[in-house]
Amino acid sequence: MSKFILSEEAYTEFKGFLGENDIADFNVRINLAGYGCSGPAFNISIEEPKESDTVEKVNDITFFADNALVDEFGGFIILSTDENDGRGLSLRPVIEPESSGCGTCSGCH
């Protein structure tokens, strides 16, 4: 089963995003950026995979993340702008955490 899931529409939009940012090396790491009121936040970086990574190639983009991160979240889904209700590209975990961290900040009230 794939650990990095995206539709053809999301793939095309994501590849366009990489091109718009002058990224020619399609080795994309998914990282945990931290936790906020809405749960975990993820980001991407362009680098080479490590031995401790889960690696999958989708067309000509190689996605990877640390094995522990993939185990914890079950993998990742990239949604296109249309799939994300017009709010731009989105990166989400396959397994959503049971609860978010609300209660530690005052911005959610």
C-alpha positions in Angstrom: 0.0 0.0 0.0 1.3 3.4 -0.9 2.4 5.7 1.9 2.3 8.9 -0.2 -1.1 9.4 -1.8 -2.1 12.0 -4.3 -4.5 12.2 -7.3 -3.3 13.0 -10.8 -4.7 16.5 -10.2 -2.8 17.0 -7.0 0.4 15.6 -8.7 0.1 18.1 -11.6 -0.5 21.0 -9.2 2.3 20.0 -6.8 4.8 19.5 -9.7 3.7 23.0 -11.0 4.4 24.4 -7.5 7.9 22.9 -7.6 8.5 24.4 -11.0 7.2 27.8 -9.9 9.8 27.7 -7.1 12.6 26.8 -9.5 13.0 23.3 -7.9 14.4 20.9 -10.5 15.4 18.1 -8.0 12.2 16.2 -7.3 13.4 14.6 -4.0 10.8 15.7 -1.5 11.1 15.1 2.3 8.0 15.4 4.5 8.8 16.6 7.9 6.8 17.2 11.1 6.9 21.0 11.7 5.2 20.8 15.1 1.8 20.7 16.8 -0.7 23.5 17.0 -4.3 23.9 17.9 -5.5 22.0 14.9 -3.0 19.1 15.4 0.2 18.2 13.6 1.7 20.5 11.0 3.9 19.2 8.2 6.3 20.8 5.8 8.5 19.7 2.9 12.1 20.1 2.1 14.2 19.2 -1.0 17.0 16.8 0.0 18.3 13.2 -0.4 16.6 10.3 1.4 18.4 8.6 4.3 18.5 4.9 5.2 15.9 5.5 7.9 13.3 6.8 5.4 10.3 5.3 3.7 10.8 6.2 0.0 8.2 6.0 -2.8 8.4 7.4 -6.3 5.2 8.9 -7.8 5.8 9.5 -11.5 9.0 11.6 -11.4 8.7 12.9 -7.8 10.4 10.9 -5.1 8.6 11.4 -1.7 10.1 10.2 1.6 9.8 10.6 5.3 11.4 9.1 8.3 10.1 5.6 9.0 8.9 6.6 12.5 6.9 9.5 11.1 5.3 7.2 8.5 4.5 4.6 11.2 2.9 7.2 13.4 0.8 8.8 10.8 0.3 5.9 8.3 1.6 8.0 5.4 0.6 11.2 3.8 -2.0 12.6 1.4 -1.5 15.6 -0.8 -4.7 17.3 -1.9 -5.1 19.6 -4.8 -6.7 23.1 -4.4 -10.0 21.7 -5.7 -9.8 18.6 -3.4 -9.1 21.0 -0.5 -12.2 23.2 -1.0 -10.3 25.9 -2.8 -7.8 26.5 0.0 -4.6 25.5 -1.9 -2.5 22.4 -1.8 -2.7 20.5 1.5 -0.5 17.9 3.1 -2.4 15.7 5.6 -1.6 12.5 7.5 -3.4 9.3 6.6 -4.1 8.7 10.3 -5.4 11.8 12.0 -4.6 12.2 15.7 -7.5 11.5 18.0 -7.3 14.9 19.7 -5.7 18.3 18.9 -3.8 20.5 21.3 -6.5 23.1 21.9 -6.4 24.4 25.4 -2.8 25.6 25.4 -3.4 28.8 23.5 -6.0 31.6 23.6 -6.4 31.9 19.8 -9.1 29.3 19.4 -11.8 31.0 21.5 
